Amino acid sequence: MARPSQYTEQFRKDAVALVRSSDSPLRQIARDLGVNHETLRGWVRAEERREAGGRSAEPELTSSERDELRKLRARVRELELEKDILRKAAQYFAKEMGH
C-alpha cells in the first residue's frame, strides 16, 4: 500500500503550473521546491493524463509486456556495449597491422 503523500494537492497543482509556465528546466524547479525531479515529472505527467481524459495515446502495457520491455532494453544496452568493444578492438588491431 502506498504511503500518503507529504505534499498537499494544492502544492502539487502549483508545482505543475510552475513547470508549465516557467522557462527553467524541470530539475531546477524541483530543486528549488525541494522535491525529487522524478516526483515532479510524475505530477506533470499525471496532470497531462488527467487533462487528456485519462486516455493516453498509447495503450497501457501489461506487467508481462513491461517485463519484456525491461529485458529487451537491457539486451540492447548489452549489445551496444559489445559492439563498442568490438569496434575498439578492430581499431586497435588495424593500427597494429599498419605498423
C-alpha positions as CSV (number, residue, x, y, z in Angstrom):
1,M,0.0,0.0,0.0
2,A,1.4,3.4,-0.9
3,R,2.1,5.8,1.9
4,P,0.3,9.1,2.0
5,S,2.0,12.0,0.2
6,Q,3.8,14.5,2.2
7,Y,2.7,17.2,-0.3
8,T,-0.7,18.7,-0.4
9,E,-2.8,18.5,-3.6
10,Q,-2.6,22.3,-3.9
11,F,1.2,22.2,-3.7
12,R,1.3,19.6,-6.4
13,K,-1.0,21.7,-8.6
14,D,1.1,24.8,-8.0
15,A,4.3,22.9,-8.8
16,V,2.9,21.6,-12.1
17,A,1.6,25.1,-13.0
18,L,5.1,26.5,-12.3
19,V,6.7,23.8,-14.5
20,R,4.4,24.7,-17.3
21,S,4.7,28.5,-17.0
22,S,8.5,28.6,-16.4
23,D,11.4,28.5,-18.9
24,S,13.5,26.9,-16.2
25,P,14.3,23.2,-16.5
26,L,12.2,20.8,-14.5
27,R,15.2,19.7,-12.5
28,Q,15.9,23.2,-11.4
29,I,12.3,23.8,-10.4
30,A,12.3,20.6,-8.4
31,R,15.5,21.6,-6.7
32,D,14.1,25.0,-5.9
33,L,10.9,23.4,-4.4
34,G,12.8,20.7,-2.5
35,V,11.1,17.9,-4.5
36,N,12.7,15.0,-6.3
37,H,12.7,15.7,-10.0
38,E,11.2,12.4,-10.9
39,T,8.4,13.1,-8.4
40,L,7.7,16.4,-10.0
41,R,7.9,14.8,-13.5
42,G,5.3,12.2,-12.4
43,W,3.0,15.0,-11.2
44,V,3.3,16.7,-14.6
45,R,2.6,13.5,-16.4
46,A,-0.4,12.7,-14.2
47,E,-1.9,16.1,-14.9
48,E,-1.4,15.6,-18.6
49,R,-3.1,12.2,-18.4
50,R,-6.0,13.8,-16.4
51,E,-6.4,16.6,-18.9
52,A,-6.4,14.1,-21.8
53,G,-9.5,12.5,-20.1
54,G,-7.5,9.6,-18.7
55,R,-6.8,8.2,-22.1
56,S,-3.3,8.1,-23.3
57,A,-2.2,8.0,-26.9
58,E,-0.8,4.5,-26.3
59,P,-2.5,1.7,-24.5
60,E,-1.2,0.8,-21.0
61,L,1.3,-2.0,-21.0
62,T,0.6,-5.2,-19.1
63,S,3.0,-6.4,-16.5
64,S,4.4,-9.1,-18.8
65,E,4.9,-6.5,-21.6
66,R,6.7,-4.1,-19.1
67,D,8.9,-7.0,-18.0
68,E,9.7,-8.0,-21.6
69,L,10.4,-4.3,-22.5
70,R,12.8,-4.1,-19.5
71,K,14.6,-7.2,-20.6
72,L,14.8,-6.0,-24.2
73,R,16.2,-2.7,-23.2
74,A,18.8,-4.4,-21.0
75,R,19.7,-6.7,-24.0
76,V,20.1,-3.6,-26.3
77,R,22.5,-2.0,-23.8
78,E,24.5,-5.2,-23.6
79,L,24.7,-5.5,-27.4
80,E,25.7,-1.8,-27.8
81,L,28.5,-2.4,-25.3
82,E,29.7,-5.5,-27.1
83,K,29.6,-3.6,-30.4
84,D,31.6,-0.8,-28.9
85,I,34.2,-3.2,-27.6
86,L,34.5,-5.0,-31.0
87,R,34.8,-1.6,-32.8
88,K,37.6,-0.6,-30.4
89,A,39.3,-4.0,-30.9
90,A,39.1,-3.7,-34.6
91,Q,40.7,-0.2,-34.5
92,Y,43.4,-1.5,-32.2
93,F,44.3,-4.4,-34.5
94,A,44.1,-2.3,-37.6
95,K,46.5,0.1,-36.1
96,E,48.9,-2.7,-35.1
97,M,48.8,-4.3,-38.5
98,G,49.5,-0.9,-40.1
99,H,52.8,-0.5,-38.2
